[in-house]
Amino acid sequence: MTISTVWLTIISQCNNNCEFCYYKKRGGIMTLDTIRNFIHLFNKIKPKKIILIGGEPTLHPNFEEIVNMLYNGGFNVFVVTNGLGFSRKSLCKTILPKLKGITISIEGPKDLHNIIVDNQQAYNFIRKAIKNVFNYNIKILSTNTAISKSNFSSLSKLIDELYNLGIKRFGYNIVTNFRKNNITFSPDEFTKKFNPLLRRLIKKYSGATFSVVTPVPSCLVPNDLKKHYNFNCHIFSGSGLVIDSNNNILPCTHWVDFPIAKINSNISYNNFEKMWSELNSVRAKISHRPIKECTLCSRINFCFGGCPIFWRVYNPEKQLNTINLTTKP
C-alpha cells in the first residue's frame, strides 16, 4: 500500500457559491479530536503531502491549530483556498512558515470571477492574499482555475493579470459534472480549444508553468504538449486518500455524493490496510477503460482513458481519437 497524498476536507462550508461547485450539501466539519486521531494513522501511512481543502478550509474555527498539529507531526502541509483567510496578515504571519504550498482558486478577471463564485468581495480577498503570500514566500504560491464555457474566453486576460502580479505557476481543472449541463466541455471539445491556447501561453509567458490537473485521454493531446497534462489519477493507482468532513472516504475530491467507505478516526493501521485493500475492486470498477481500443494502447497504464467522470456523461466512442492511439506491437 502506497498512499502518497491525503486530502482532508476539514470543512464543507464556504463563503463562495461557485456555479460549478460539486459541494452542494454543506454542513460537515472535522473536529480537532478527529484530526488528532487521524494523525496517528497518517504516521503509519507516511504520505508525502497532506492537502487541506473544503469548502473553504480557512473557515474552520481551528484552522491554525490544525496546521500546527500537522506541521509539528512532520507532515508536508498544503492548502487549497479561495484566499479568504490568507487575506488577513495575522493568519499569514503564523501559518505561512508552516506550509509547503498554497493554491489559490481563481476563475476569471475580477468581475467575471465574482459572478462565477457569487461573491462580490471574492476577488478582493484573492488580491490581498496574493500580496500577503508574496511578502512571505512567492515560491509556495500557485493558482488553479476551473475551466468551463463560462470563463474560457477570459483565460488569456486572467493570466495577464496574474503574471503581472508575479505568479508563475498556473494549474487548471476541467469542470466536470455527473450530468450534462451548459457550461462543461467534453474532453474532445476541451483539448481542441485549449491546446492552441496552451501553445500561445507557453510562448508568451517566459518562466511560467502550465498544467492541466484533470486527467484527459492521452490520445487527445499532441506529443509536444503532453508534459503539461496530468494523465494519471490516484483512483487508478490507489495512491490518494480522500476523507470528507463527515469521515467518508471518497474516490476523488469531486465524488462527494459517492462515498465508498466510512472511516473511524480511531481505526488501527492494520484495519485500515485491510479496508484499503478491499476497496481495490471499487477503484478498479470506477477506472475501467472507456473503449476496447484503450486496452491496445501502449500508454494505457499511463493515462487509463481519462477522468472517469467524463464517461458518466459523454460517449467515449465519439470522444476518443483512436487514430492517435499508440498501439502495442
N, C-alpha and C positions, 0 to 999 in steps of 0.2 A: 504494500500500500504506500503510494507516494502522493501526498497532498501538498502541493507547493503554495497554494493560495487559499486563504479563508476570507470569505465575505461575511461580515456581520451587519445585518440590518438592525441597528440598535434602536431605531425608532421609525415608525411608518408615517408619522405626521410631517407636514411640510408647510412652509409659508407660501409656496407657489402652487399653481394648479395647472400644470403643463397639459396641453391639448393631447399629447401622445402618451402621457404617463400610464404605466402599467400598474401603478399602485393606487387603485381607486377606493379600496377599503382601508381607511386609516384609523388606527386605534391602538395597535400594539406598541409596546415599549419594553425593552430589555431592562431588567433590574440589575443593580450592581452585583448582587449576590449571584445572579445567573451568570454574568460575565466573569465574575471571580471564579466560579466553578468551571466554566469553560476553559479558563486559562490553564487549569490543571491538565485538561485533555490536550490542549494545544502544546503544552510542554512535551507531551509524548509524540504528538503528530509532527512537530517541528516544521511548520510551514515557513516558506521563505518570506512571505509577507502576509499581513492581516490588513484588510481594507474595510474601513468603517463607512457604511453607506446608510441611506434612508429610503424614503422620506428625506429629510434634511438632518444629517447627524448632529450638527451643532445645536439643534433644538433640544437635544436630550439634556435634561436638567443636570446630569452628572457627566457631561461630555469631557470636561477637563480631567476628572478623576479616572474615567475610562482610559483615556490616552495615557495617563500617568501609570496606571496598572499594567498596561500592555508594554509600555516603554521600559518600565522597571523590571518586567519579566523577560526582557531581552529580545522582544519581537521588533521586526521592521514594520512600522505603522504607516499606513497611507489613508487618506481621506478623500472621498468624492463629495463635493459640496456645491451649492449654488452661490456661495460667497457670503451668506448671511452672517455667520459667526465671525468669520475672518475679516469682516468689515470693521470689527472692533479691535483697536490696537491692544487693549488689555488682554484679550484672548490670544492674539498673535504673539505677544511677548512671552507668555507662559507655555504655549503649545508648540509653536513653530520649531524650536530647537529639538523637539522630540519626534518630529515627523520626517519620514524618508521621502514623502511626496504628497502633493496636493493636486487634485484635478478639479478645476472649476468648470461647471457645466454652463455653457452659453449658447443660445440658439439663434442669434442673429444680431445685427446692429440694434442700437438702443430701442427704438420704437417697436420694431418687429419682435425683439426679444421679450419686451414687456407684454406684448399682445399674446405671444405663444404661451408664456408662463402665467398669464393672467394676474400680473402684479406690476403696478406702475412704478414701484420702487426697486424692482429686481435688478435692473441694470446698474443703478447707483451702488447697490451693495457689491456688485461684481467689481466695479471700478475701484472702490475703496479697498476691497480685498486684494486685488492685484497689486495696488500700491503698497499695502502693508506687507504682503509676502515678499515683494521685490526688495523692500527695505531690509529684510532679513536674509533671504537667500533665493535669488532668481532661479537657481538650478533645480529647485524642488517643484516648480510650478509647471503645469501643463493645462491645456483646455480640452474640453470634449464637446462636440456638437452633435446632436441627434438630427440626422439629415432626413428631411421629408419634402414633400411637394410644397409645403408652406414656406420653407426657407432656402430651398436650393438656389434660387436666383440671386440670393443675397450673400452667398458664401464668400465670394471674392471681396465684397465690401467689408464683411466681418473680419476676414483675415488681414486686410489692410489695416483696420483699426487695431487689432491685437498685435500684429507685427510691429506697428509703430509704437506700441506700448512696451515693446521689448520681449514679447512672448515668442518662443521659437519652437515649441513642441505642441503640435496640433493632432488631436485624436478625433475620430468620427465613429459614431454608431449609425447604423441604418435603422430608422424607425420600423419596428416590426409589430405585428398585431395578429392575434389568432382569428381575426375576422377581417374581410376586405373592407376598406374604407377609402375616403377620397384623398388621403394625404400620404399613404405609404407607396413606396416603389417596390416593384418586383425586383429580384436580383438582376435579371436581364436589363430591365429599364435603368436600374441604378448604375450598373457598370458602363452602359452605353453613354450615359450622361456624365458620370463622374470621372471616368478615365481620361477624357480630353482635358477636363478641368484640372485634374491632378497633374498632368504633364505641364500645364501652364504654371501651376503653383510652384512646382519643383524648380522650374526655370527662373521664376521671378524672385523667389524669396530665398536668398542665399543663407545658408546655415540653418534653415528651418527643417524640421522633420514632420512628415505627414503619415498618419497610419489609420487604416480602417480597421476598427476593432471587431465589428460584426463579421463572423465567418461567411465568406462567399465561395461559391464553387470556383476552383482554380481555373477551370476551362473558360471562364468568363473574363479572365484578366490576362492581358498580354505579358510576355516574359519580362519586359523592361520595367513593369510596374508591380510585379509580384512581391517584391520586398516591402512594399508599402501596405500590403494587405495581411491580415491575420486569417489564415485558412483553417486553423485548428480551433477547437473549443474544448474546454475542460470536461464537458459532458462526455465527449468521445473517449477521453483518456482516464477519467475519474480523478483528475489532478486538482480539482477545485471543490471546496466545501462551502456551500451557501446556507446560512442559517438566518431565517427571518425573525422578526421581532416577537413572534409567537412560538419560537423554538421549533419551527418546521424546517426540515431540510428540503431545499428546492433544487431542481435540476440546474437552474440558472437563475440569476437575479431577476430575469424578465418573466419567469414562470411562477408568478406569485399566487396564482389561482390553482396551481397544480403541485402541491406538496407531495413528496414521495415517501416521507417518513417523519415521525415526531421524535425529537431527541431530548432526553432528560439531561439537564446540565450537570447532573451528578454521575453520568454514565462512566463506567470504567473504560480504560483503553481497550481491554480485551473484548468487552461487549460492543464497543464502537467498531472495532476492527471487524467483528463478525457481521454487524449490521451493514457496514460499508461494503463488505464483500457480497452480501445478499442483494444489495442494490445494483450490482453489476448487470443483472438481467434487465432491470428497468432502464438503465442508461443505454444498454445495447438496443433495446426496443425503440427508444427515442431517436437514437442516432443511426438508424438503418440507412443504407444507401438509397438515394431517391430514385435512381433508374438503374436498370441492369447493366448498362454500359459503364457505369461508375466502377463496377467490380473488375472491369478490364483495364482500368487506368492505372498506370504505374504510380500516380500521385494519390491514390485513394486513401492510403494511410497518413497522408499529409493534410488533405482537405475534407475528406469524408462527405463531400457533396454539399457543404454549406450549412448555415444555421437551420436546424430542424423546424423552426417556426415558419420559415418560408414555405415549406411543403405541407403545412396545415392549411395554406391559403391558395398557393399557386400550383399549377400543374407542372411538375419538373420536366415532363416530356417536351413541353413547349418552351421551357426556360433555358435548358442546358444546351450549350453549344457542343454537341458531340464531335464535331469536326476537329475541335481543339483538344480532344482527349488524347493523352499520351498513352497509347495502348501498350500493353505488355508484349514482349516478343513471343 
